[in-house]
Amino acid sequence: MSDQGNRLGRLLSWDAAVVLVTVIVLIVASGAVENFGTSRNFTFLLLDLLPIALVALPMTFIIVTGEIDLSVASTLGLTSAVMGSLWDAGLTIETIIPLCIVLGAVLGALNGFFVTVLKLPSLAVTIGTLALYRGLAFVVLGDGAVADFPRDYTTWVTGTIGDGPIPNVLIPLVVVALIFGVVLHATPVGRGVFAAGAGEQAARFAGIRTGRLKFWLYVVAGAVAGLAGVLWTLRYSSARADNGFGLELAVVAAVLLGGVSIFGGKGTLPGVLAGVVLLASLQNALRLQDVSNEALNIVTGVLLIVSVLLPNIVTSARTAVRRRRQQAITPER
């Protein structure tokens, strides 16, 4: 089997393990946690995972390239604050929504400029813009909230398809996820993303313009975070500067839990989506048990550490086994 086949096999085995754990969690929670298995809670579960899944899609691309974006939740919060401010100023919702998405893209472009043009570390840059964008959100809207958004929009976001438990907003999420999946796994852009993460210098020698690629990934991540801010605001019918606070931790945890390497070059989008469902299911079950948000943060943090530590342990163990086999096969001189 080729090295590429071996890598694919390892990724698929990790994805399968995440899916298996997710199924076990869903089964156990349905029997042990009151109201977890109801159709109403299933709707809430899907609505809860929507912003995590949406933002995790471009985050997957960014982390596969070996970079990171910790400002996505603050981008969501700032677009929500601007949405409330514009609605309060009398603009129509049809005008506000595209403006918020464009704002998100501009904020992402600023991250991309710092990382790809000024060559600053993405971790330091996005920690800085995390604080900057959240601070600007409070400057725009303060501590208050803006409500009374058009009922047609809020009802559609919180409503379901027919009389079933599937939220309407799951349809665009599935479409966007399919597009991202095809781009990552079946196009030259996706191959460039993996190549940049596996070795940026080698990717440049192969003719891949890694700087431009990463810049546009940050732009897309910002635009998607802006869309997530719009959907968040409409779901709760409340524009607040603190909307989405702490979401970046859940997004990164879900991406890494789904098998994407924090060092870049590895990962699959189906694995990430499985990680999103697993994380959202655990959070939902714990909330039904009246677990505090602080405890939920602890659980998310533990999952984040495990998702980084476990693959490294498995890789080290496989390397050790491979070396022993080679030593056993190699005859002594």
N, C-alpha and C positions, 0 to 999 in steps of 0.2 A: 504493500500500500504506500502511496506517495506521502510526502510530508503534508501536502495540502489535505489529503484524505484523512490523515491522522488528526490534523487540527480540527477539521470538520467533525470528526467523530467525538473529539473531546468536548467541543462546543455543544453538540447535540446531546451528549450524555449529561452535561450540566443543565441544559434546558429541560431535559426530561426529569432530572432530579427536582428542579424548581417546580415544574408542573405537578409532580407527584406530591410534593410537600403542600402545594396549594390545595390540591384535591383533599388531602388528609385534613388540613385546617378547616376547609369548608364543611366536610362531613362531621368532624368532631364538634365544631361550633354550632352546626345545625341541631345536634342532639343535646349539647350541653349548655348552650346559651339561649335563654328565653327570647323569642321573637326574631332570632337571627335568620331562621329559614322562611320567614313570611315574605310574601311578594312585595309588601310595602317596604320592608327593610332591604330587599334586593334592589329596589329602585333607588333607595338612599345610598346603598353601597356603590352602585354604578355612577351615581351623581358625584359621590365623594372621590372616586378614582379618576373621574374625568380630567380635572386640572393636572393631576399628577401624570397621567398617561400622556396628555397633550404636550406638556412641557418636556416629558422624558424623551419624546421622539427626536427633537433636534439635539437634546443633551447627549443622546447616544452617539450621534455623529461627532460631536465636539470631543467627548471623552475618548472615542476610538482614535481620534487624531492625536491624542496625548495631551489635550488641553482640558479646561473646565470652565464653567460659567456659574458662579455662585450668586449672580445678581438677578436671576430669573424671577424670584419671588418679589423682589423689590420693583422690578419692571412691571410685574402684575399689579402691585400696589399703586405705583405711580399712574399707570394707565387707568386704573379704577378711580383714582382721585381726580384725574383730568376729565374722565367721563362724567363724574358727578358735577364738576365745576362747569363744564360745557352745557350739561343738561339744565343746571340751575340758571345759566345765562340765557337759555331760551333756544338753543340749537335743537334741531330735530335729531331723533335717534339714528335715522338713516345717514345723517352726516357725521354724527359722533363716532359710530362704530368703525368706519374706515380710517378716520383720523386717529383713533386709539391704536389701531393696528400699525399704521404708519409711524406713530410715536414709538411704539415698541421696536420697530425696525431701526429707527434712528438711534435709540438707546443701545441696541445690539451693535450697530455700526460703530458707535463710540468705543465699545469694548473691543471690537475687531480692529479698530485703528490703533489702540494702545498695544494690542497683542501682536499684530502682524506688521505694522509700520514702525512703531517705536520699539518693537521687540522686547516688551516688558512681560514678565511672567504672568500667565493668565490667572493663577491663584491670587496673586497680590492685586492685580488689576480689578478682578471681579469682587474681591472682598471690599475694595475701595468703592466701587460703583454700587455694591449692595447697600452700603451706608449712605452714599450720595443720593441714589434714587429714592430710597425710603425717606430720607430727610426732605427731599423735594416734594414728595407726596404730602407730607405734613405741612409744608409751606403752601402748597396749592389748596388744600382742603382743611387743614387744621385738625382738631380732634373730633369734629362733628361728622355728620353723615348726611348724604343726600339720598332721598328715596323717591317713591312715586314715579317709577319708570313705567313706560307704556305696558299696560296689562297684557296686550297681545304677545309681546316679547317675553315677559317674565313667565307667562303661562306656558308658552311653547318650551322654554328652557326647562321648566320644572315638570312639564307634562310627559305623558307616556304615549307610546304608539298604540292606538286603539284603546282597549281595556286591559292590555297586558302590563307587565312590570318593566318593560324596556323603555328607558327615557328617549325622548326625541333626539337629544343631543348626541346619543351614541352613534347615530347614523353618520354625521359629519366626522366624528372621531374615527370610525372604521374606515371611511374613505381616505382621510388624511394618513392614517396608519398604513394603509395599503400603498399609498403613493411613496411614503418614506421607506417602506420595506422594499419596494421595487428599486428605488433609487440606490439604496444602500447595498443591496445584494445582487443587482442585475444590470448595473450601468457602469460606464467608465468613471462617473463621479464617485460611486461607492468604492470602486477599486482604488481610486485615488485617496479616499478617506482612510482605507485600511493601510495603504502604502505609506501615507504620511505618518500614521501612528506606529508602524513597524520600524520605520527609519526615515526621518525627514530628509537627510542628506541624500540617501539612495533614491528617494522619491524624486528629488530635484534632478538628479542625474538622469532619471528616467523620463524627464520632461514634464513632470507634474508641478504646476505652479502652486505650491503648498500655501504660500502666504495669501494669495487670492482666494483659494479654496476655504481656508479657515476664516477669512474675513466674511465671506458670504454665509458661512455656517453661523457665525455670530449674529448676522443680520436676520437670518431666518429664525434663530432662537428667540431674538427679541420680538419679532413679529408674532410668533406663536404665543409667547408670554403675554403680549398685548391682547391677543384674541382670548387667551385664558382669563385675563383681567376683565374683559367684557362679559364673558359667560359667568364668571364668579359674581360680578355685580348684578347681573340680571337674575341669577338664581336666587340670591338673597334679597334682591330688590333694595340694595343698599351699597352706595359707593362710600368707601372709607379708606383712609390712608394706610391703615394697618391690615387691609385685606391681603390674604395669602402669606401672612407673617410666618416664617419658618418652613415654608413649602419647599425651599431649595434642599433642605435636609432629606425630606421624603423622596424627592425626585432623584437625587444622587444615590440614595440608598436603594431605590428600586432599580436604577440602571445597573449598579454594581451587583446587586442581588441577582439580576438577570443574566449575569455572566460576562459583562463588559469589563475588560481589564482597566484598572485605574492608570496603568502605564501605557495604554493605547495599543492599537493593532489587533485587538480581539473583541468579539462580541456579536450577538445576533439580535435583531429586533424582536422576533417572537419570544426570546428569552427575557428581554426587557419587559414586554407586556405581561408575561407570566409573573415577573417580579413585582410589577405594579399591582396585579390582582392579589398576590400574596400579602403584600404590605397593607393594601387597603382592607383586605379581609380581616387581618389581625387587628388593625386599628378599629374597625367597625365592631368586631366582637368585644374588644376591650371597652369601648364606649358604652355598649349595652350593659356591661358589668359595672358601670359608673366609675371607671378608671379615669383619673385626672389627666389633663393634658400634659402635665409634667411627667407623669409615668409613661404616657404614650411617647414622649420625646426620648425617654430612656430606652424604650423598646426599639424605637427607630435607630437610635445611636448604636445599640448592641447589634442590630441587623447590619448596620453599615460596617461595623468593625468585622463581623463574621464574614461578610461578603468580600472584604479585602483579604482577610487572613486565610480563610479556608482554601481559596484557589491556590494561594502561594504554598500552603502546606501540601496540597495534592500534587502540585507541580514538582516540589522538592522531593516528595516521596517517589514519584515516577522517574525523576532523574536518577535518584539513588538506585532504584531497581534496575534501570537501564544500564547503569555503569557496572553493577554487579554481574549482570548477564554478559556484558562485553568482556569483563575480566574472566568470567568462567569459560567463555568461548575462546578467548585468545590463548594460544598455547604458550607455555613458559619457554623462554630461550635459555 
